[in-house]
Amino acid sequence: MSGFEEGSELNGFEGTDMKDMRLEAEAVVNDVLFAVNNMFVSKSLRCADDVAYINVETKERNRYCLELTEAGLRVVGYAFDQVDDHLQTPYHETVYSLLDTLSPAYREAFGNALLQRLEALKRDGQS
């Protein structure tokens, strides 16, 4: 085994131990952007290996600042780039679960997208 292969194995292992939360946050945004009015990783709040902040505006026009950590996602403010340290909101394992509790219109948009996808798969299977 060459030194390069050993190093890449070690790097791969270390990479699974520590996540870059900014990359995780970008993935979260890309996953559900279709079902909200606006969603982006905060540029003014500090992102680190263990925390990132995401601003979201629901279809109902409610704005939230979300914190993403290894524990999950939670609301930390009720405006973009706002963190209220006294706010005690529950963590959600997924962005879907969090948005499902915050936005009935998200739930509807997600369900419609799922239905359209299933119909497309059905059409593709019949052709």
Secondary structure, DSSP 4 states (H G I P E B T S, - for coil): --HHHHHHHHHHHHHHHS--HHHHHHHHHHHHGGGSSEEEE-SSSPP-SS-EEEEEE-TT--EEEEEEETTEEEEEESSTT---TT-----BSSHHHHHHHH-HHHHHHHHHHHHHHHHHHHHHHH-
